Amino acid sequence: MSGAAKRSGSMAATRAVVAMLVLAIAVALLFWWNPVGHYLWIKAAHVIAVISWMAGMLYLPRLFVYHADAERGSVQSETFKVMERRLYRAIINPAMIATWVLGLWLAWTGFGFSGGWLHAKIAAVLILSGVHGYLGGALRKFAEDRNDKPARHFRIVNEIPTVLMIFIVIMVIVKPF
């Protein structure tokens, strides 16, 4: 990879980290100033974090599909490693943390952790977090050129976040129980 490409990627990662820090600082200030009076702002930040997390959770397995077919040590494989690492560290991890922190606060403040729909939603988010961890393990294996899963495996894994997202949205909007 050329020096210019490394600098460009480094700048993009820096911008992503700065954006997440600005969001975190803004939310922290809202909590400090008047958390109950800013419920809707915190809810908006939660939705932004969820969208960011889901975007990464849907994209990372797709990168793995292509990476699994790339020859180990090739330029293509090395490019995938950089893309996957940056996506996971700069977007997916911070977004998941923000989703959990804000979501738990909303669940406590808005609902007192009551309601079967909320418990089902939290269970689905726990499973999604497990998928997040699984993808992190796969990322480490790809980084070390130790992946032993075929592209088909990651095509199937790519569907899990989608199914969980559909279930979670139904729980939040419809509140069936």
PALO-533422 format. One record per residue (C-alpha): residue number from 1; residue in one letter; chain; x, y, z. Coordinates in pm, whole numbers, plus 50000, padded with zeros to 5 digits. Layout:
  num  residuo  cadena     xx     yy     zz
  NUM        a       A      X      Y      Z
...
// end
This chain:
  num  residuo  cadena     xx     yy     zz
    1        m       A  50000  50000  50000
    2        s       A  50137  50341  49907
    3        g       A  50219  50611  50159
    4        a       A  49944  50837  50022
    5        a       A  49684  50561  50066
    6        k       A  49800  50500  50423
    7        r       A  49778  50872  50504
    8        s       A  49432  50895  50346
    9        g       A  49311  50594  50542
   10        s       A  49464  50729  50859
   11        m       A  49289  51063  50806
   12        a       A  48955  50886  50750
   13        a       A  49000  50687  51069
   14        t       A  49089  51006  51257
   15        r       A  48775  51179  51126
   16        a       A  48560  50883  51234
   17        v       A  48712  50887  51583
   18        v       A  48665  51264  51612
   19        a       A  48300  51234  51503
   20        m       A  48237  50963  51764
   21        l       A  48411  51173  52031
   22        v       A  48200  51478  51944
   23        l       A  47885  51265  51973
   24        a       A  48004  51118  52304
   25        i       A  48087  51462  52447
   26        a       A  47752  51605  52333
   27        v       A  47563  51317  52493
   28        a       A  47769  51345  52813
   29        l       A  47687  51716  52832
   30        l       A  47317  51638  52787
   31        f       A  47332  51383  53070
   32        w       A  47509  51631  53293
   33        w       A  47291  51930  53211
   34        n       A  46942  51780  53227
   35        p       A  46912  51416  53119
   36        v       A  46535  51382  53160
   37        g       A  46471  51707  52974
   38        h       A  46679  51582  52682
   39        y       A  46527  51237  52652
   40        l       A  46446  51281  52283
   41        w       A  46800  51405  52203
   42        i       A  46947  51103  52379
   43        k       A  46701  50881  52194
   44        a       A  46812  51039  51864
   45        a       A  47178  50974  51953
   46        h       A  47084  50613  52034
   47        v       A  46918  50571  51693
   48        i       A  47225  50722  51521
   49        a       A  47448  50477  51709
   50        v       A  47222  50184  51619
   51        i       A  47226  50278  51249
   52        s       A  47606  50305  51256
   53        w       A  47642  49972  51435
   54        m       A  47403  49795  51198
   55        a       A  47571  49941  50890
   56        g       A  47900  49796  51007
   57        m       A  47747  49466  51113
   58        l       A  47596  49427  50766
   59        y       A  47909  49536  50579
   60        l       A  48183  49349  50769
   61        p       A  48058  48995  50687
   62        r       A  48024  49103  50323
   63        l       A  48391  49206  50327
   64        f       A  48471  48865  50476
   65        v       A  48288  48697  50186
   66        y       A  48525  48861  49940
   67        h       A  48828  48827  50166
   68        a       A  48770  48451  50203
   69        d       A  48809  48417  49826
   70        a       A  49123  48633  49808
   71        e       A  49460  48465  49796
   72        r       A  49647  48488  50127
   73        g       A  49920  48750  50122
   74        s       A  49789  48911  49802
   75        v       A  49748  49287  49767
   76        q       A  49373  49231  49767
   77        s       A  49388  49033  50093
   78        e       A  49603  49298  50259
   79        t       A  49360  49571  50146
   80        f       A  49069  49378  50296
   81        k       A  49259  49349  50626
   82        v       A  49295  49728  50646
   83        m       A  48931  49790  50552
   84        e       A  48801  49532  50803
   85        r       A  49018  49657  51088
   86        r       A  48921  50020  51037
   87        l       A  48553  49938  51004
   88        y       A  48555  49730  51322
   89        r       A  48764  49962  51538
   90        a       A  48653  50306  51415
   91        i       A  48283  50244  51352
   92        i       A  48142  49915  51479
   93        n       A  48299  49908  51827
   94        p       A  48226  50271  51924
   95        a       A  47875  50247  51778
   96        m       A  47801  49932  51976
   97        i       A  47922  50092  52298
   98        a       A  47713  50404  52238
   99        t       A  47411  50188  52150
  100        w       A  47438  49995  52476
  101        v       A  47506  50295  52701
  102        l       A  47230  50509  52555
  103        g       A  46988  50218  52516
  104        l       A  47022  50106  52877
  105        w       A  46970  50462  52995
  106        l       A  46658  50494  52777
  107        a       A  46526  50158  52898
  108        w       A  46571  50264  53260
  109        t       A  46445  50621  53225
  110        g       A  46161  50557  52984
  111        f       A  46038  50215  53089
  112        g       A  46201  50117  53418
  113        f       A  46319  49801  53242
  114        s       A  45961  49673  53232
  115        g       A  45770  49514  52949
  116        g       A  45806  49181  52776
  117        w       A  45884  49352  52446
  118        l       A  46178  49532  52610
  119        h       A  46315  49210  52757
  120        a       A  46285  49040  52416
  121        k       A  46457  49336  52251
  122        i       A  46743  49332  52502
  123        a       A  46782  48955  52451
  124        a       A  46808  49011  52073
  125        v       A  47063  49290  52126
  126        l       A  47265  49053  52346
  127        i       A  47264  48799  52062
  128        l       A  47366  49075  51818
  129        s       A  47651  49162  52055
  130        g       A  47756  48796  52045
  131        v       A  47760  48813  51664
  132        h       A  47970  49129  51700
  133        g       A  48218  48931  51911
  134        y       A  48217  48644  51661
  135        l       A  48298  48887  51380
  136        g       A  48581  49027  51592
  137        g       A  48725  48675  51621
  138        a       A  48693  48625  51246
  139        l       A  48866  48959  51194
  140        r       A  49162  48842  51405
  141        k       A  49183  48517  51206
  142        f       A  49182  48703  50874
  143        a       A  49447  48945  51007
  144        e       A  49670  48647  51092
  145        d       A  49590  48467  50764
  146        r       A  49428  48185  50964
  147        n       A  49073  48201  50830
  148        d       A  48938  47851  50767
  149        k       A  48579  47943  50678
  150        p       A  48455  47954  50318
  151        a       A  48284  48258  50166
  152        r       A  47950  48072  50194
  153        h       A  47983  48071  50573
  154        f       A  48008  48450  50582
  155        r       A  47715  48484  50340
  156        i       A  47504  48300  50597
  157        v       A  47651  48495  50891
  158        n       A  47566  48815  50700
  159        e       A  47194  48734  50736
  160        i       A  47197  48705  51117
  161        p       A  47220  49081  51190
  162        t       A  46939  49143  50940
  163        v       A  46704  48896  51108
  164        l       A  46789  49035  51452
  165        m       A  46736  49392  51330
  166        i       A  46390  49305  51196
  167        f       A  46296  49142  51526
  168        i       A  46430  49436  51731
  169        v       A  46245  49696  51522
  170        i       A  45920  49501  51558
  171        m       A  45969  49483  51935
  172        v       A  46032  49858  51959
  173        i       A  45758  49979  51724
  174        v       A  45479  49723  51767
  175        k       A  45551  49618  52129
  176        p       A  45360  49290  52079
  177        f       A  45393  49181  52442
// end
